[in-house]
């Protein structure tokens, strides 16, 4: 698994290299909810997906290899004031995600 570095600010855009591809990630906060968009170049994969604690972000598998998910130690909805401390964004391969979910 790979920790994706994010800042404790409400709205941010950055590029990240995952599984050999460069992805553009946008994180936005609206009304104390966090939303994530991800694209490759100008091709959006998901747009404005709500972020939930300890759940994967649903991205069609034919568009994205692996899993993005928020690990929230306090089980609260991801919120920018806790980014990098209690709320962290991770990338995992499909195998790593399966092992984590199944307790292997």
HELIX and SHEET records of a PDB file:
HELIX    1   1 UNK A   80  UNK A   82  5                                   3    
HELIX    2   2 UNK A   94  UNK A  102  1                                   9    
SHEET    1   A 4 UNK A   2  UNK A   4  0                                        
SHEET    2   A 4 UNK A  87  UNK A  92 -1                                        
SHEET    3   A 4 UNK A  67  UNK A  72 -1                                        
SHEET    4   A 4 UNK A  56  UNK A  57 -1                                        
SHEET    1   B 4 UNK A  12  UNK A  18  0                                        
SHEET    2   B 4 UNK A  21  UNK A  30 -1                                        
SHEET    3   B 4 UNK A  33  UNK A  40 -1                                        
SHEET    4   B 4 UNK A  43  UNK A  50 -1                                        
END                                                                             
